[in-house]
Amino acid sequence: MLTQLLMAQQAAAAAPQKAAYGVIPMVQSWVHEGNYLPMVVAVILSLMLFFTFYILLTKYLEQNKVMAQAKAIGARFWAAPSLKDAANTLEKDSAYRQIVDDGLVAQEQHGQLTDHTDQHEWTINALARSQASINSQLNGGLAFLATVGSTAPFIGLFGTVVGILSALVKIGAAGQASIDAVAGPVGEALYMTAFGLLVAVPAVLAYNWLQRRNKSIAENLASFSNDIYGYMGSAGVIKPVMRAAPVKAPVAPAKPVANKA
């Protein structure tokens, strides 16, 4: 019995140990071998992925806030006796109130100008600057998403090249050229390419989606700026027509059907 156990232990020791493959063993081998370059690439891609979702979330909430502010502009705003009173119906941090306040400031500043400047041009430029400031704030961070979407695949490919070179150097030093010795380390290096694509695809989708929403917001801001200018230029006579929601006619209850004997 003892002889059989000793023989089994010797056979197990003589049998070749299968290497563990996967993401976790790959990272553990980096740490154990002090291979810092692939680690740096992985950290860079991880940071790109984190900030991609951070920008997506913050910009989504910011856009929703501006869209909700647009819905708050209704008949109460345009029925106010003056533009200052109308501005007080909006939130203090509203993007649309910023346009109104900038228009009022431009109107006051024009009366203080010593040089002859057309009031139309002065007011239009002030409203355009206010609108451009809001759009610039909404577009903040989108350049980072575009950069991530265009560079992440190449960063992942660079990590793959480094991993393959490191694997080939180890295979050459060990003198093993079997399929197991080559396919495992080279296959692990391809994880970096997949990681780069995993980072790039959400960044591109988020960039296109947020840009489309920003375009819609910019169109609403431009329309509102035009309405404000018409209001200011006509002393409150020209106002947008507020269409009331259609009222649905009540449905008449169904008449009971008499049972025929």
C-alpha positions, 0 to 999 in steps of 0.5 A: 500500500505504501509503495503504491502511494509513493509511486502515485506521488512520483507519477504526479510529480513527473506529470507536466503541470498545466498552466492556468490561463485567464484574466486573473492568472495573467494579472497575477503573472504580471505582478509576480514577474514585475511586468509593468508595461501591460499593467500600465496599459490595463490601468489606462484603459480602466480609467478611460472606461470609468470616466466614460461612464462618469461623463455619460451619467453626469451629462445625461443628468445635466441634459435632463435638467435643461430639458425640464427647464424648457418644459417650465416655460409656458403661458405663465412666463409669456403672460407676465407684464414685463420680461423681468417679471417673466424671468422671476417665474423661472429657476435661478440656475435655469439656462433659459433664465440666463438667456433672459437675464443676458438680454435684459443686461444687453438692453440696459448696456445699449443705453449707456453706450457712447458710440453709435451701435445698432440695438438690434445687433447689440441684443442679437450678439448678447443672446448669441453669446449667452446661447453659445455659453450654455452649449459650450457647457453642455458639450464639455467632456464630449471631446474626451469620449471622442478621444477614447473612442478613437484611441482605446482600440490602438492602446489595447492593440499596443498591450497585445503586442507587448504581451505577445513579445513577452510571451515569445521571450519566455517561450524562447528562454524555456525552450518549449515550442509546444502548442500549449506553451505558445497558444496560452500566453499569446491568447492571453495577450489578445485580452488587451485588444478585446479590452480596448474594444470594450472601452471604445464602443461605449465611448462612441455610442455615448458620444453620438447619443449625447451629441444628438440630445445636445443638438435638440437642446441647442435648437430649443435655445435658439428658438427661445432666444428668437422669441425673447428678441421679438418680445424685447424688440416689440415691447412685449407685443410679439409673443409665441402662441401657446397652443393648449393641449387638445381636450378629448371628448368624453366617451359616452357610456354604452347603452345596455342591450335589452334581452329579447324574450 
